[in-house]
Amino acid sequence: MKLVVLLLAAGAFATVASAAAAPRLKPIMRDWKAQANRAERMLTGAVPYDEAELRQILARMVGDAREVEAGVSGASAQALDVKNRFSQFEADAAATLQAAAARDGARARFQRLAGDCRSCHDALKN
């Protein structure tokens, strides 16, 4: 499984995120990238699978996604798109969390979560 870059440009969200959420986005993206790297290593067998650690990673991603989604303001098409993307990420992180008891199940769900990141990054990087 190829690692998907989880970093999104904070500037892409500046026009749609509230003043309170915008400064918090960049650290969240950095943390997600580091945590996704760790999760991917566990799910591919590069390091031992640690269900408790994976659950912590995913729970934090779910909470962060909720925070970002709640911080998106406005009713523009771009604002709604960003809000929907984080909502989908939250749902897929929660589904991966639900599957964390078995590495193979979590790995399959994690691929969808990684796809969310890739899709958002591709759409909003410019």
C-alpha positions in Angstrom: 0.0 0.0 0.0 1.5 3.3 -1.0 1.5 6.0 1.6 -0.9 8.8 0.8 0.2 12.3 1.8 -2.2 13.6 4.3 -1.0 17.2 4.2 -3.5 19.8 2.9 -2.4 23.3 2.3 -3.8 25.5 5.1 -4.1 28.4 2.6 -6.6 26.4 0.6 -9.0 26.5 3.5 -8.4 30.0 4.7 -11.3 31.3 2.7 -13.7 28.8 4.1 -12.5 28.1 7.6 -13.4 30.4 10.5 -10.7 32.4 12.1 -10.7 30.1 15.0 -10.3 26.9 12.9 -7.8 28.2 10.3 -4.7 28.5 12.6 -5.4 25.0 14.0 -5.6 23.2 10.6 -1.9 23.1 9.7 -0.9 21.4 13.0 -3.7 18.9 12.5 -2.5 18.0 9.0 1.0 17.6 10.2 -0.2 15.3 13.0 -2.4 13.3 10.6 0.5 12.7 8.3 2.8 11.4 11.1 0.0 9.3 12.5 -1.1 7.9 9.2 2.5 6.9 8.5 2.6 5.0 11.8 -0.8 3.4 11.1 0.2 2.3 7.7 3.4 0.7 9.0 1.3 -1.3 11.5 -1.3 -2.3 8.9 1.3 -3.4 6.3 3.3 -5.4 8.9 6.4 -3.2 8.8 6.0 -2.8 12.6 4.0 -5.0 15.0 0.3 -4.4 14.9 -0.9 -2.6 18.0 -4.6 -2.3 18.2 -4.7 0.1 21.1 -2.3 2.5 19.4 -4.3 2.3 16.1 -7.5 3.0 18.0 -5.8 6.1 19.6 -4.7 7.3 16.2 -8.1 6.9 14.6 -10.0 8.3 17.5 -7.9 11.5 17.4 -8.5 11.7 13.6 -12.3 11.4 14.1 -12.2 14.2 16.8 -10.0 16.4 14.7 -12.1 16.0 11.6 -15.2 16.9 13.6 -13.4 20.0 14.9 -12.4 21.1 11.4 -15.8 20.4 10.0 -17.4 22.5 12.7 -15.0 25.3 12.0 -15.9 25.6 8.3 -18.1 28.6 7.8 -20.0 29.9 4.9 -22.4 28.5 2.4 -20.3 28.7 -0.8 -19.8 25.7 -2.9 -16.1 25.5 -1.8 -17.1 25.7 1.9 -19.7 23.0 1.5 -17.2 20.8 -0.4 -14.6 21.2 2.3 -17.2 20.5 5.0 -18.4 17.4 3.1 -14.8 16.1 2.6 -14.0 16.3 6.3 -17.4 14.7 7.1 -16.5 11.8 4.8 -13.0 11.5 6.3 -14.6 11.4 9.8 -17.0 8.6 8.8 -14.2 6.6 7.2 -11.9 7.1 10.2 -14.8 5.9 12.4 -15.4 2.9 10.2 -11.7 2.0 10.3 -11.8 2.4 14.1 -14.7 -0.1 14.2 -12.6 -2.6 12.2 -9.5 -2.2 14.3 -9.9 -5.5 16.2 -8.5 -7.3 13.1 -5.6 -6.0 11.1 -6.8 -7.1 7.7 -10.2 -5.5 8.2 -8.6 -2.3 9.5 -6.2 -2.3 6.5 -9.1 -2.5 4.0 -10.9 0.4 5.7 -7.7 2.4 6.0 -7.3 2.3 2.3 -10.6 4.2 1.9 -9.5 6.7 4.5 -6.2 7.2 2.6 -8.2 7.7 -0.5 -10.2 10.5 1.2 -6.9 12.3 1.9 -5.6 11.8 -1.6 -8.9 13.1 -3.1 -9.0 16.2 -0.9 -5.3 16.9 -1.4 -5.7 16.6 -5.2 -8.8 18.8 -5.3 -7.5 21.6 -3.0 -3.8 21.7 -3.3 -3.7 24.6 -5.7 
